[in-house]
Amino acid sequence: MTLGQKIRELREQSGMLQRELASKLELGDGFLSKVENNQKTLKREHLLKLSELFNCSISELEALWIGTKLYEMVKDEKEGLNALKIAEQEIKYRKQYDLL
């Protein structure tokens, strides 16, 4: 699931219209539509507002946000998947030795 899909799901489950959520986030309707369709990305500070509005986990939203950023960074790279695997190994190594 992408962040855009999650936002749409939360919004629809709450019965909120797209323009209502856009207003609460101080965004344009068109921009939010693009976010929900994975064509644009929200700023990180919007995640806390979403978490409060929908009473959902900030951790899940942040993970989806970071995942989207990583995808955008590697999607056109021939070795993108390998790079993500190396990054995962590096994170595990640093956590193991308390280097993070």
QUIQUIBEL-V36147 format. One record per pair of residues at least 4 apart in sequence whose C-alpha atoms are under 7 Angstrom apart, sorted by the first residue. I is the first residue (numbers start at 1). J is the second residue. D is the distance in Angstrom with one decimal. If there is no record, write none. Layout:
[[I:J:D] [I:J:D]]
This chain:
[[1:5:6.2] [1:6:6.7] [2:6:6.2] [2:64:6.0] [2:68:7.0] [3:7:6.1] [3:61:6.8] [3:64:5.0] [3:65:5.9] [4:8:6.3] [4:35:5.3] [4:36:3.9] [4:37:6.0] [4:38:5.4] [5:9:6.1] [5:36:5.8] [6:10:6.1] [7:11:6.0] [7:36:6.5] [8:12:6.0] [8:36:5.8] [9:13:6.0] [10:14:6.3] [10:54:6.6] [11:15:6.3] [11:16:5.3] [12:16:6.0] [16:20:6.3] [16:21:6.7] [17:21:6.5] [18:22:6.1] [18:29:6.7] [19:23:6.1] [19:29:5.3] [20:24:6.3] [21:25:6.2] [22:26:5.9] [22:27:4.8] [22:28:5.8] [22:29:5.5] [22:32:6.0] [23:27:6.0] [25:46:6.8] [27:31:6.6] [27:32:6.7] [28:32:6.4] [29:33:6.2] [30:34:6.3] [31:35:6.3] [32:36:6.2] [33:37:6.2] [34:38:6.1] [34:39:4.9] [34:40:5.4] [35:39:5.7] [35:40:4.6] [35:41:5.6] [35:42:6.8] [42:46:6.5] [46:50:6.3] [47:51:6.1] [47:58:6.8] [47:61:6.3] [47:62:7.0] [48:52:6.2] [48:58:6.4] [49:53:6.0] [50:54:6.0] [51:55:5.3] [51:56:4.9] [51:57:6.1] [51:58:5.5] [57:61:6.6] [58:62:6.0] [59:63:6.1] [60:64:6.2] [61:65:6.1] [62:66:6.0] [63:67:6.0] [64:68:6.1] [65:69:6.4] [66:70:6.1] [67:71:6.1] [68:72:6.2] [69:73:6.3] [70:74:6.3] [71:75:5.4] [74:80:4.7] [75:80:6.4] [79:83:6.1] [80:84:6.3] [81:85:6.4] [82:86:6.3] [83:87:6.2] [84:88:6.2] [85:89:6.3] [86:90:6.2] [87:91:6.2] [88:92:6.3] [89:93:6.1] [90:94:6.1] [91:95:6.1] [92:96:6.0] [93:97:6.4] [94:98:5.8] [94:99:4.6] [94:100:5.7] [95:99:6.0] [95:100:5.9]]
